[in-house]
Amino acid sequence: NLGNGTGEEMMQLANHIISEVKKNFGVTLEPEVIVM
């Protein structure tokens, strides 16, 4: 449930997603893309 996550938790989640995507697809996403 992302509805009541804090900003810090959102950044940690975004960074996790970025690292997973980079590992799996070789693409580096910008955090802003995920948060929006």
C-alpha positions in Angstrom: 0.0 0.0 0.0 1.8 3.1 -1.2 -1.0 5.5 -0.1 0.5 6.1 3.4 4.2 5.7 2.7 6.5 8.5 3.7 8.7 10.3 1.2 11.7 8.5 2.4 10.0 5.1 1.9 9.0 6.2 -1.6 12.6 7.1 -2.4 13.8 3.7 -1.1 11.2 1.9 -3.2 12.1 4.0 -6.2 15.8 3.3 -5.7 15.0 -0.4 -5.4 12.9 -0.4 -8.6 15.7 1.5 -10.4 18.3 -1.0 -9.4 16.1 -3.9 -10.3 15.3 -2.4 -13.7 19.0 -1.6 -14.3 20.0 -5.2 -13.4 17.3 -6.8 -15.5 17.1 -4.5 -18.5 20.3 -2.4 -18.5 18.2 0.7 -18.3 18.6 3.4 -15.7 15.4 5.2 -14.7 15.0 8.6 -13.1 13.4 8.5 -9.7 10.9 11.2 -10.8 9.6 8.9 -13.5 8.6 6.3 -10.9 7.2 8.6 -8.3 4.9 10.4 -10.7 
